[in-house]
Amino acid sequence: MFLFQNQLISKTEFWRKVSFQADILRQSDKPYYILYSEDCYEFAIKFFALIEIKKTIILPPNNQNKILNNFEDKLKDLPNSKIIFYTSGSTGESKLIVKDFMNLQIEIQELKKLWGNCLNDSIFLSTVSHQHIYGLLFRLLLPMALENTIIDCTITNTQEELIKKIQVSKNHTLITSPAFIKRFEPNLKISSFAKIQYCFSSGGVLKPEIINNIKPVCQNLIEILGSTETGGIAYKKPTESNIWTLFPLVQIKKQNTLSVKSAYILDKNYIETGDTIEFLSEKHFLLKERTDSIVKIEEKRVSLIEIENKLLKHEYIKDCSACVLEANRQIIAIVAVLSVSGLKYLELNNKFSLNYLLRKYLLDYFEPVLLPRKWRYLDRLPFNSQGKLNKKEIYNLFS
């Protein structure tokens, strides 16, 4: 069932509306439709109606004019009856990823085998959009494939909204991302009745200090590793182990970079993800860091992730992102969110003094040529609706 505008909509009523919408769309000879709706229920009706009449569906990440206009040049010679996702990929360049609905069905069936019995009778809440592959699978398609589930059609944007929802009834499943979890208030005190039974997180690796934020309200936390290009790759329970377990029907090569072949995608070749790993077995690995986080500055190799991790240990830094800028020479730049003590220091001093202090701190770990040369301080890092860092906006801060 769907919880739509404070009313429960039965599956029978839903499929009746899907059939009605399909009859309307059948009158058009358009081969493809760009589908965007912030409302999960309206989206689902149109999505399944288009599936029924075998039209190609294009899912943009948002409804910004520039995003939609970009599609016009990419819609030539589209395949029939496909689902096409828009993704920035690891390079930041936008591209279209083509899937069959069968790919999604196969993936849902495997998710159902893993967690179906645990998630039946659950109310699904989400902080992520269904316009992306993770949200589409976990927020919409998975609960629809289970028994006696309710899909809350409104996005949960804040901690306060989430607490309010889970105190009304029990047995909730939360579909979320690290971006939401890191904003959670640590040591939150709520009744045991309001615990979330299962919390799924994807869009980035959860750091230990972030995991502690959600512990008071979540009984079972599960991280999902994947991408639009590969589909789901692996999962783990970060409160129990750092070892990732491959999803069924997914294979990886025995090497130190993550190369994936999967039944969840059309491409039958191995896809390089840009991640480095420690291969443990055919089904297990440890995730290291992205190969594209390793950069050379003045012929010195450095990991941007390592710089970020060192900054996050400083009492003045709450969150941060490192990037490389191309000018007369390559330099490292930092976008940071200050902690309460960091904000106090900035108020009593100035940005130049804070930059100097942080560079001096990093000098204990990195050579001078590798120290960040440009800094920007924000109230919050720019994340998209999927909870992923918007790298383009990061770079725009320095343009």
HELIX and SHEET records of a PDB file:
HELIX    1   1 LYS A   11  LEU A   25  1                                  15    
HELIX    2   2 CYS A   40  GLU A   52  1                                  13    
HELIX    3   3 ASN A   65  PHE A   71  1                                   7    
HELIX    4   4 GLU A   72  LYS A   74  5                                   3    
HELIX    5   5 PHE A  101  LEU A  119  1                                  19    
HELIX    6   6 ILE A  133  GLY A  135  1                                   3    
HELIX    7   7 LEU A  136  LEU A  141  3                                   6    
HELIX    8   8 LEU A  142  ALA A  145  1                                   4    
HELIX    9   9 GLN A  159  VAL A  168  1                                  10    
HELIX   10  10 PRO A  178  ILE A  181  1                                   4    
HELIX   11  11 SER A  192  ALA A  194  5                                   3    
HELIX   12  12 PRO A  208  ILE A  214  1                                   7    
HELIX   13  13 LYS A  215  VAL A  217  5                                   3    
HELIX   14  14 THR A  291  SER A  293  5                                   3    
HELIX   15  15 LEU A  304  LEU A  312  1                                   9    
HELIX   16  16 VAL A  340  LEU A  348  1                                   9    
HELIX   17  17 LYS A  351  LEU A  362  1                                  12    
HELIX   18  18 PRO A  368  LEU A  370  5                                   3    
HELIX   19  19 LYS A  391  ASN A  396  1                                   6    
SHEET    1   A13 GLN A   7  ILE A   9  0                                        
SHEET    2   A13 PHE A   2  PHE A   4 -1                                        
SHEET    3   A13 ILE A 150  ASP A 152  1                                        
SHEET    4   A13 ILE A 123  SER A 126  1                                        
SHEET    5   A13 HIS A 172  THR A 176  1                                        
SHEET    6   A13 ILE A 196  SER A 201  1                                        
SHEET    7   A13 CYS A 218  SER A 227  1                                        
SHEET    8   A13 GLY A 231  LYS A 236 -1                                        
SHEET    9   A13 ILE A 243  LEU A 246 -1                                        
SHEET   10   A13 HIS A 284  ARG A 290 -1                                        
SHEET   11   A13 ILE A 271  PHE A 279 -1                                        
SHEET   12   A13 THR A 257  SER A 262 -1                                        
SHEET   13   A13 VAL A 250  ILE A 252 -1                                        
SHEET    1   B 4 TYR A  32  ILE A  34  0                                        
SHEET    2   B 4 THR A  56  LEU A  59  1                                        
SHEET    3   B 4 ILE A  83  THR A  87  1                                        
SHEET    4   B 4 LYS A  95  LYS A  99 -1                                        
SHEET    1   C 2 ILE A 294  ILE A 297  0                                        
SHEET    2   C 2 LYS A 300  SER A 303 -1                                        
SHEET    1   D 3 ILE A 317  GLU A 326  0                                        
SHEET    2   D 3 GLN A 330  LEU A 338 -1                                        
SHEET    3   D 3 LYS A 374  LEU A 378  1                                        
END                                                                             
